[in-house]
Amino acid sequence: MTTHLKLVYYGLLTTLVLSCQQAQVVQIEQDVQKSWTMTGFVKVDSINPILSPQSDLIFDCPVSNTPVRWEERNVLNPTAVVKDNQVHLIYRAQDNAMTSRLGLAVSNDGLHFEKQPAPIFYPSQDSMLVYEWPGGVEDPRIVESEDGNYVLTYTAYDGKIARLCLAMSTDLRSWTKYGPVLSEEKYQDTWSKSGAIVSSRKGNRIVATKIMDRYWMYFGDTDLFIASSADLINWEVAENKETQEMISVLHPRMGYFDSRLVEPGPYALLKEEGILLIYNASNAANFSDPLLPKFTYAAGQALYDKDEPFKLIDRMDSYFIHPEKDYEKVGEVNEVCFVEGLVYFKGRWFLYYGTADSKIAVAVK
């Protein structure tokens, strides 16, 4: 290539990059102007990451009958709830065998946490072992029921298939497991994850809320689907009655940050404007957002009808949080901000997320 052609080429390339950056700024500004969005979160750089793996926490595993360093490899993807005027962070932890268990850390200010020495939720010698071993229990999301019970959705992973499951507790330490959410026989071996239950904020409490006399849950990790329940335990998936297949309520989009997959973040929040769903997304290798590396995990937001939760009303064109810091860009999985925890505490919103599948960070609004 001649010097002249090189200059033309690099000039065109620079113009293209600047155009993409300008378009991205316009998209972000347009998203901020949407009144229904929950934006303006600021990462607390002075203390992030707030949780990192520790090798000195040892747990006597009831399955292997051996002591394990249960969070030696990674801590990630937390949910959160306010209890007794403290933030209780329930997080996924991995040992060096890559088995996941759920740990608990407690904070008086939502920023500085004290870990409990042993996991609070884990594979055991129970009826769920066939679903939970050897992969473990992953990626929790929590809300309260109207009567004050804690409702936990989580992923059981047997090493081959991920299954969305549900458990309940009165104290966040003793749990009753209710099995796979997709309980019908035809879905027994269907890959399913990430259940976000539609809920309302009542003070510091996030409470599962009925619409059309049913509870609703968004789930999935490629497209999103929806299920409903009369009692928060037994769920029915929305299906196309002709094909007997699950109906998608959110799709990946070519050319956007969510071009590869979409997956629920925390619970879905019922607001005056509709149902706000924060969702995690991955950027594809092609037909994707050119400003993000391929396979980047960033988070966006979608709005559904508050009377008909399966109807999509609006959607952000861009992400509101994405990997920028070293601990978000490099880890077990590079280029990841994965949002799962959201609480209203002391007059502010606290957003908790996994970074590079290795550590945990917080952003505050």
KEDREN-329052 format. One record per atom (N, C-alpha, C): residue in three letters; x, z, y. Coordinates in pm, whole numbers, plus 50000, padded with zeros to 5 digits. Last residue first. Layout:
<pts>
ALAXZY ...
</pts>
This chain:
<pts>
LYS473605435850487 LYS472835429650594 LYS472135440450676 VAL476585432650296 VAL475565441050358 VAL474905433450472 ALA478035428449974 ALA477805423250108 ALA476585430450164 VAL480475437149726 VAL479235440049797 VAL479225432649931 ALA481735430349390 ALA481855431649535 ALA480475434149597 ILE483635433249093 ILE482335434349159 ILE482555436949307 LYS485455411748859 LYS485295423548943 LYS483915423149009 SER485145389448689 SER486235399048666 SER486035412248740 ASP483935365148749 ASP483635371648620 ASP484635382548586 ALA484405360349016 ALA485265353748918 ALA485125359948779 THR482485387749084 THR483475378749143 THR484405373649033 GLY479045396949111 GLY480255395649032 GLY481185385349094 TYR477455416449372 TYR477685404049299 TYR479005404649220 TYR474895430349572 TYR476015432549481 TYR476195420249392 LEU473795437949887 LEU473815427249788 LEU475065428749703 PHE471715458450066 PHE473015457949999 PHE472905447849885 TRP470105462150374 TRP470115455450244 TRP471545454750191 ARG469245493350536 ARG469995480850525 ARG469855475150384 GLY468075518450544 GLY467725508850647 GLY468465495750643 LYS468965531450312 LYS469325536750444 LYS469175526250554 PHE468535502750128 PHE469055516350125 PHE469515520450264 TYR467425480149904 TYR467215484150043 TYR467515499150050 VAL469455460049685 VAL468665472049715 VAL468505473549866 LEU470365438649432 LEU469885438949570 LEU469035451449590 GLY472435420749206 GLY471945433549254 GLY471525433049400 GLU473415395449145 GLU472375401149058 GLU471765414049111 VAL475315366449203 VAL474505377049262 VAL473465382049162 PHE478475356249178 PHE477265356549097 PHE476455368849135 CYS480895335049269 CYS480125346049327 CYS478765345749256 VAL483745319849140 VAL482425325449108 VAL482055336549205 GLU486295306549071 GLU485325301549169 GLU483905306449140 ASN487065310548718 ASN487425308448858 ASN486225303748940 VAL486715336448501 VAL486155323248533 VAL486375321048681 GLU488595356848526 GLU488195352348393 GLU487565338448400 GLY490025344448832 GLY489725355248739 GLY489415349648602 VAL489745334749165 VAL490625334949047 VAL490295346948960 LYS487865337349367 LYS488295323949329 LYS489115323449199 GLU487455363049431 GLU486275355149397 GLU486655341549338 TYR489915372349498 TYR489295378649381 TYR487975371749343 ASP490395356849731 ASP491215354749611 ASP490525360249487 LYS487295345449883 LYS488415354849869 LYS489145352149738 GLU485225327449849 GLU486185325249958 GLU487455333549939 PRO482355315749687 PRO483705321249672 PRO484615317249788 HIS479335322349880 HIS480135314049790 HIS481545319849783 ILE476055323750008 ILE477255331149970 ILE478005322749868 PHE474155305550060 PHE474355315650163 PHE475515325050129 TYR474075269350021 TYR474285282849971 TYR474405292550088 SER471505246550142 SER472885250750120 SER472915264950065 ASP468845242450165 ASP469665230750136 ASP471095234550103 MET466375263950024 MET467525261950110 MET468295249550067 ARG462975255149991 ARG464245257649925 ARG465385255350024 ASP459425259849931 ASP460575255950012 ASP461855260249940 ILE457465262649728 ILE457095259149865 ILE458275253349942 LEU456485259349395 LEU457625259649486 LEU457185254649624 LYS454335277549203 LYS454365266849302 LYS455535268649398 PHE454135299549044 PHE454755287648984 PHE454875276149081 PRO452645319149171 PRO454105320449167 PRO454845308549106 GLU450285318849380 GLU450525310849260 GLU452045309649242 ASP450485335549594 ASP449285336449511 ASP449395328749381 LYS452845329449714 LYS452625343549678 LYS451365345649596 ASP454885302349619 ASP453575306649670 ASP453265320849622 TYR458425306549670 TYR457265302749591 TYR455985308349653 LEU461575296149781 LEU460325303149815 LEU459175297449734 ALA465055302349716 ALA463865293949706 ALA462635302549736 GLN468565301449786 GLN467275308349789 GLN466145298249782 GLY471865304249632 GLY470885298849726 GLY469595306749720 ALA475305310149564 ALA473905314449556 ALA473065308249667 ALA477765295249343 ALA477345300249473 ALA475855303549463 TYR480345286549137 TYR479075293849140 TYR478865299449280 THR481875255249076 THR481755266949162 THR480365273249148 PHE482145231648938 PHE481755243448862 PHE481755256248945 LYS484485217449165 LYS483525215849056 LYS483365229048981 PRO484655231949496 PRO485275227549371 PRO484225226149261 LEU482725219049768 LEU482975229849673 LEU483715224349552 LEU482195196749913 LEU482995207049979 LEU483295218949888 PRO480485179849780 PRO481905176049787 PRO482785186849849 ASP478165188449546 ASP478575191849682 ASP480075189049695 SER477775159749323 SER477725173849359 SER478065175949505 PHE478325139149138 PHE477045139649209 PHE476765153849259 ASN480315158948905 ASN480035146848983 ASN478635147849042 ALA480425184448812 ALA481695177348825 ALA481525164348903 ALA478205207048998 ALA478565198048889 ALA479925191448914 ASN478035240949074 ASN478285227649127 ASN478795218649015 SER475475264149000 SER476795258748972 SER476875244349019 ALA473815293249131 ALA473875278949100 ALA475315274849076 ASN471385319349151 ASN472765314949136 ASN472765300349093 TYR468815327449389 TYR469265322049261 TYR470735318049266 ILE466235346649511 ILE467665343849524 ILE468135338849389 LEU463045339849592 LEU463915340449475 LEU465335336849516 LEU460275352949745 LEU461665348949769 LEU462475350749641 ILE457075342949774 ILE457975349849681 ILE459385344349700 GLY455785344850111 GLY455755340149974 GLY456685348349887 GLU455575357050355 GLU455675342450353 GLU455555336550212 GLU455555383950290 GLU454375378250353 GLU454385363050343 LYS457065386649958 LYS457035388450103 LYS455765382250159 LEU458485397749667 LEU457205393649725 LEU457195397149874 LEU461445387449523 LEU460865396549622 LEU459595390649683 ALA462655388549197 ALA462055379949300 ALA461225388749392 TYR465765405349110 TYR464315403949106 TYR463865393849211 PRO468795385049157 PRO468065397549134 PRO466585394649106 GLY468885352249040 GLY469725363249084 GLY469025376349055 PRO468375326648789 PRO467905337148880 PRO468995347148918 GLU470035295348811 GLU469835307548731 GLU469405318848825 VAL470835260748766 VAL470265271348848 VAL469925283148756 LEU473495236048752 LEU472505244948693 LEU471975254548798 ARG474595214148904 ARG474865215848760 ARG473825224548690 SER473905214249172 SER473765201649098 SER473945203248947 ASP473865231549388 ASP473165235349266 ASP472935223349174 PHE474955219449607 PHE475735230049543 PHE475135234449410 TYR474005184249564 TYR473965197449626 TYR474845207249550 GLY473885160549424 GLY474425160249559 GLY474475173649629 MET470975167349237 MET472155158949256 MET472575159149402 ARG469875199249157 ARG469705187849248 ARG471015180149260 PRO468095217248894 PRO469305213548967 PRO469055201049052 HIS464725230148948 HIS465675221048884 HIS466995220848961 LEU462105251948869 LEU463215249148960 LEU464255241048884 VAL460225253348674 VAL459745255848810 VAL460865254548914 SER459365236948369 SER460395240848466 SER459785242748605 ILE457545248148097 ILE457475240548221 ILE458525245748319 MET458195244847747 MET458205252847868 MET458245244047993 GLU455975224947543 GLU457305228247594 GLU457175236647721 GLN453765212947435 GLN454125226247385 GLN455535230247427 THR452755189747533 THR454045188847464 THR454455201947399 GLU450265198947630 GLU450355186547552 GLU451635186047470 LYS450655221847775 LYS449815222747655 LYS449865210047570 ASN453565234047889 ASN452775221747894 ASN451975221147764 GLU453585269547950 GLU453905257747871 GLU453045245847913 ALA454915300048039 ALA454085288948087 ALA454525276148017 VAL455065326147797 VAL455745315647872 VAL454755305047916 GLU454195359347810 GLU453735346147767 GLU454365335547857 TRP455245391647693 TRP455295380747789 TRP454845367547727 ASN454945425947689 ASN454605413747615 ASN454435402247713 ILE455685443047904 ILE456375443347775 ILE456175430447698 LEU454115442548127 LEU455565442648148 LEU456365442948017 ASP451405437548081 ASP451895451148067 ASP453405453048086 ALA450725411248102 ALA449725420948147 ALA450285435048153 SER452845384848219 SER452575396048129 SER451495405048188 SER454535352648218 SER453665362748277 SER453285373148171 ALA457295331448312 ALA456465337948212 ALA455625348548282 ILE459055301248385 ILE458285312848430 ILE457435318048316 PHE462355286748439 PHE461025286848381 PHE460315299548427 LEU464915265748569 LEU464215278548567 LEU462815276648514 ASP467595248648395 ASP466395248748478 ASP465835262948476 THR469635268748319 THR469905254648349 THR468825250148445 ASP468795294148264 ASP470135292348320 ASP470575277748318 GLY465935316848295 GLY466595304448257 GLY467985303348317 PHE463005329148475 PHE464145330548385 PHE464745316848355 TYR460695349548651 TYR461465337048647 TYR462645339248553 MET457675365848581 MET459125366248567 MET459695352048565 TRP454895386148674 TRP455535372948660 TRP457045374548656 TYR451845402548574 TYR453225403048621 TYR453875389548592 ARG448455396148675 ARG449555394648581 ARG450875397548651 ASP446375393548855 ASP446225403548749 ASP447295402248640 MET447405377049048 MET446365371648959 MET446255380348834 ILE450225396749031 ILE449585385749105 ILE448625379049008 LYS451705429149038 LYS450835419248974 LYS450335408949076 THR455075438949064 THR453775437349129 THR452965426249064 ALA457595463349036 ALA456955451548976 ALA455505450949022 VAL459285475549316 VAL458255478249216 VAL457635465149167 ILE461855492149446 ILE461495478249417 ILE460575478649296 ARG462105517149699 ARG461765513249562 ARG461455498349555 ASN462375525249955 ASN463615521649884 ASN463355516949742 GLY459325512050044 GLY460395520750088 GLY461705516250025 LYS458735489849829 LYS457955501249876 LYS458945512149916 ARG458815455649778 ARG459575467149828 ARG458615477649881 SER457695440549470 SER457515443649612 SER458425455249650 SER458515413849239 SER458365427749278 SER458185429049428 VAL458925394648951 VAL458365394849087 VAL458005409149124 ILE461945396348768 ILE460535399948776 ILE460085400348923 ALA464085375748615 ALA463865381448749 ALA462365383748767 GLY466235373248346 GLY464845375348385 GLY464705382448517 SER468455358548186 SER468315360748330 SER466865361948376 LYS467945334247917 LYS468715344147993 LYS468015347548124 SER468005317447599 SER467255322047717 SER468025333447783 TRP467815294947335 TRP468725300847433 TRP467925304747558 THR465785301647057 THR465935294347184 THR466865302047278 ASP464995312346819 ASP466405308446833 ASP466635299846957 GLN462285317846867 GLN463155328146812 GLN464635324946831 TYR460245302346951 TYR461315304647047 TYR462385314246993 LYS458435302346745 LYS459075289646778 LYS460205291046878 GLU457505328946746 GLU458405324446640 GLU459135311546676 GLU457605346347057 GLU456955337146965 GLU457965331346866 SER459105360647238 SER458855366647108 SER458165357447009 LEU461055361747475 LEU460455350147408 LEU460215353947262 VAL462185387047501 VAL461025383547584 VAL460295371547524 PRO463285406447221 PRO463315394047300 PRO462035391647378 GLY462945443047257 GLY463225430547190 GLY463195418447281 TYR462715467747369 TYR461475461147327 TYR461705447247268 LYS464345498947362 LYS464495484447357 LYS463225478147300 THR464525525647573 THR463745520047463 THR463855504947469 TRP467205547547671 TRP466485534847680 TRP465685531947553 SER468625570347889 SER467995568747758 SER467045556947765 ARG469375564348155 ARG470375567948054 ARG469855566647911 LEU467425561148342 LEU468555551848346 LEU469635555048243 ASP465075575448303 ASP466185582248370 ASP467465573848383 THR463195561748164 THR462695570548270 THR463815576448353 SER463295527248065 SER463865540648071 SER463155548748179 MET463215497247861 MET462675506147963 MET463295519947952 ALA464095462347814 ALA464155476447776 ALA463585484747891 LEU464265428947686 LEU463725438547780 LEU463835452647724 CYS466065396847683 CYS465425408547622 CYS465005418547730 LEU466985364347613 LEU466475373247717 LEU465675384547652 ARG469755355947420 ARG468315358147420 ARG467945368047530 ALA472185332647320 ALA471785342547419 ALA470255343547419 ILE473865326647019 ILE472675324147098 ILE472435335847194 LYS476425335046929 LYS476015321046920 LYS474855317847014 GLY476835361446972 GLY478015353246955 GLY477715338446947 ASP474515373347037 ASP475025375646902 ASP476295367746872 TYR473475389347317 TYR474285378047272 TYR474905381147137 ALA470855395847535 ALA471485399547409 ALA472225387247356 THR470495402147872 THR470795391747774 THR471445398147651 TYR467725419648024 TYR469135417647994 TYR469275406547892 THR465685439048237 THR465855426748160 THR467345424548142 LEU464245470348256 LEU465515463248253 LEU465365450348173 VAL462445491948445 VAL462295480348357 VAL463555471948368 TYR461745525748465 TYR462695515348501 TYR462625504248396 ASN458665541248573 ASN459625537448470 ASN460565526548523 GLY456745545348771 GLY458065551048789 GLY459045548748677 ASP454345532248761 ASP454345546248719 ASP455745552548720 GLU454995506248830 GLU454205514148925 GLU454215528948889 SER458475501648742 SER457045499548720 SER456285508448818 GLU461365488048909 GLU460535499348864 GLU459125494448832 VAL463995466448784 VAL462955469948880 VAL462255482448827 ILE467075449448719 ILE466215461148706 ILE465205462048819 ARG469135430948504 ARG468335430648627 ARG467285441548614 PRO472385425348351 PRO471125432548370 PRO470445429248503 ASP474475410548173 ASP473775406048294 ASP472415412348316 GLU474365418547818 GLU474925412547938 GLU473935412248054 VAL475595431847520 VAL474465431447614 VAL475015427947751 GLY477285414347248 GLY476915425847329 GLY475695423547416 GLY478515398547050 GLY478675395147192 GLY478315406447286 PRO478185402146775 PRO479255409646843 PRO479365407346993 TRP475115417846856 TRP476475419246806 TRP476965406146745 GLU472435415746925 GLU473375420847025 GLU474825421546978 TYR470725408246721 TYR470755399946841 TYR471925403346933 VAL471095428046534 VAL471215414146489 VAL471295404446607 LEU470435451346674 LEU471835448346645 LEU472035433746606 MET467895459646714 MET468375449046801 MET469805444746769 SER467375481446556 SER466745468746519 SER467235457046601 ASP470655497646549 ASP469205497346566 ASP468675483546533 GLN473335509246609 GLN472755506946476 GLN471245507746485 SER473955491146918 SER473995502946833 SER473405499346697 PRO475175478647225 PRO474765476147087 PRO474935488747003 TYR474095497247521 TYR475105490647438 TYR474515487447300 PHE474195516447808 PHE473365507147732 PHE474315498247653 ILE475995531847940 ILE474645537447925 ILE473745528847839 PRO479455539047861 PRO478355529847891 PRO477005536647869 ALA481195566948013 ALA480735559447895 ALA479625549947934 PRO481765578248264 PRO482865575248171 PRO482475566848050 GLN480475563448562 GLN480255572248449 GLN481275568448340 LYS482195559048875 LYS481765554148744 LYS481455565748649 GLU481235560449201 GLU481875568249096 GLU481315563748962 PHE481725539849491 PHE481035543249367 PHE481905551649275 HIS480905531249812 HIS481925537949733 HIS481255543949609 LEU478485519449903 LEU479775512549914 LEU480835518249820 GLY476255534949911 GLY476085521049871 GLY477365513049868 ASP476605561749952 ASP476545553250071 ASP476355538450039 ASN476705574549711 ASN475905580849817 ASN475735571849938 SER476545559249387 SER477095559849523 SER476145566749619 VAL477605553749050 VAL476655559749145 VAL477335561549281 ALA477535532048769 ALA478305537948877 ALA477325542448986 LEU477435524348426 LEU476705529648542 LEU477695535648641 GLY477585495748202 GLY478045508348258 GLY477215512348379 LEU476805479047910 LEU476395481648048 LEU476845495548091 ARG479015456647732 ARG478145468447738 ARG477785470747884 SER480265429447538 SER479755434647665 SER478865446947642 THR483265419147388 THR481945425247369 THR481515431747500 MET485835409847407 MET484795402647482 MET483385407247446 ALA487815425047316 ALA487195416547214 ALA486065408147275 ASN488395440547533 ASN489295429247505 ASN488815420347392 ASP485145446147685 ASP486405450547627 ASP487255438347593 GLN483275443447986 GLN483785437247864 GLN485065443947817 ALA480245452448146 ALA481665455048124 ALA482085449047990 ARG477795449848396 ARG478305444948268 ARG479805447548260 TYR476195477848556 TYR477055466048555 TYR477485462448413 ILE474215493248782 ILE474335490848639 ILE475055477548622 LEU474345516549029 LEU474795503048998 LEU474985501948846 HIS472335534049229 HIS472805533849092 HIS473085519249054 VAL472505550349529 VAL472495537149467 VAL473095538449328 GLN470375578349599 GLN471685572749568 GLN471495558749510 ASN467965591649611 ASN468665588649736 ASN470125584649712 ASP467005590249350 ASP467475603149404 ASP468345601249527 LYS467835556249333 LYS467255567649261 LYS467855580349317 VAL467765522249367 VAL467905534749441 VAL467125545549366 VAL469665499349169 VAL468385505749199 VAL468685518549277 ALA471125468249059 ALA471165480849133 ALA469765485949158 THR473375449348846 THR472085451448910 THR472145465048979 PRO476405429348837 PRO475665441948840 PRO474235440448890 ASN478755411748731 ASN477305409048732 ASN476425421548726 LEU481515430348584 LEU480895419048653 LEU479375420548657 VAL484745437548466 VAL483455442948510 VAL482825432248599 ASN486975431548186 ASN486245427248306 ASN485085436548336 ARG488685447548005 ARG488965433648043 ARG488295429648175 GLU487895474047964 GLU489305471147987 GLU489535457148044 GLU485655488147909 GLU485655479548027 GLU487075475448065 TRP486135502047669 TRP484935493847680 TRP484855485247806 ARG488165506647442 ARG488325506847588 ARG487315496847642 VAL486805524347164 VAL487105511747234 VAL487295514447383 PRO487025539746847 PRO487075541246993 PRO487485528047058 THR484765528446590 THR486115530146642 THR486045532746792 ASN482465518546473 ASN482945532046438 ASN484405534246476 SER481225495646540 SER482525494246475 SER483085507446425 VAL478855508346637 VAL478795496946547 VAL480105495546469 PRO479315528446819 PRO478545531846698 PRO478425520346599 CYS482395534846971 CYS481405524446943 CYS480655527746813 ASP483265557347191 ASP483175556447045 ASP482045546947009 PHE485225547547466 PHE483875549847413 PHE483905548247262 ILE487235553147753 ILE487155551047608 ILE485785555547557 LEU488985542248022 LEU487645546747983 LEU487425543047836 ASP491355530948096 ASP491395544948051 ASP490035550548014 SER491275506248205 SER491655506948065 SER491625521048010 GLN488825491848417 GLN489745502948389 GLN490035503248239 PRO488025465848657 PRO488095471248520 PRO489115482448509 SER486545475448974 SER487505467648895 SER487565473648755 LEU484405475249252 LEU484635479449115 LEU485585469749047 ILE484615463949502 ILE484275478149495 ILE484425483749354 PRO487255442749625 PRO486135445249535 PRO485885460149516 ASN486145456649940 ASN485945447749826 ASN487255444249758 ILE486705470850170 ILE486695478250043 ILE486515469349921 SER486795453250382 SER487675465050387 SER487725472550255 ASP484835433950350 ASP486215430650313 ASP487125442850307 VAL481895431050268 VAL482615442850318 VAL484075441650274 LYS480225402350384 LYS481055408450279 LYS481875419850339 VAL477075401850517 VAL478495402050552 VAL479245409050439 PHE474145382050536 PHE474935391950463 PHE476415390550500 GLY472495363050650 GLY473195372150739 GLY473955383250667 THR469225358750495 THR470605355050521 THR471265365550612 MET466595352050344 MET467295364650363 MET468785361450375 THR463965330650474 THR465225333150404 THR465785347050434 TRP461735325650627 TRP461545332850501 TRP462855336650433 SER462375310050845 SER462035324150867 SER461955332150738 LYS465085289550881 LYS463915291750796 LYS463575306650800 GLN467495289751014 GLN466275289151094 GLN464995290851012 VAL469335288450813 VAL469225300950887 VAL467935301350966 ASP469035261350741 ASP468605271750649 ASP468425285150720 GLN470195248750963 GLN468785246550933 GLN468245257350841 GLU472825257750937 GLU472055261451055 GLU470565259551032 ILE473475245350693 ILE473485259950703 ILE472655264550822 GLN473285217950767 GLN472435223450661 GLN472345238550673 VAL475295216850963 VAL473905213950999 VAL472955219850896 VAL477535221950803 VAL477195231050911 VAL475745229250953 GLN477455199050639 GLN477305212250578 GLN476905222350685 ALA477965179150823 ALA476665179150755 ALA476395192750693 GLN480575185750889 GLN479555186450992 GLN478165187050929 GLN481815180650642 GLN481835194150697 GLN480755195850804 CYS481355153150618 CYS480795162250517 CYS480735176450572 SER482835144450839 SER481395141750834 SER480715151150735 LEU485395152150761 LEU484795158150880 LEU483295156250881 VAL485685134950538 VAL485725149450521 VAL485075156450639 LEU485535109650665 LEU484575113450562 LEU484515128450543 THR487765110350834 THR486425108950892 THR485365113350793 THR489775111450641 THR489605122550735 THR488215122350797 LEU489415086250523 LEU489255098350444 LEU489025110450533 LEU490025069050735 LEU488675069050679 LEU488405081650598 GLY492725076250765 GLY491805077850876 GLY490365078350827 TYR493795068750523 TYR493755082950554 TYR492825085850674 TYR493415040450549 TYR492825048050438 TYR492685062750473 VAL494925034350775 VAL493475031650775 VAL492785040050670 LEU497435042050681 LEU496875048650798 LEU495365046650805 LYS497735024150467 LYS497715038550442 LYS497075045950557 LEU497794999950603 LEU496655002750516 LEU496555017650484 HIS500275003250736 HIS499035001350811 HIS497805004750727 THR502075005250524 THR501905016650614 THR500595015550691 THR500624991350220 THR501424990850342 THR501145002950428 MET500865000049881 MET500005000050000 MET500895000050124 
</pts>
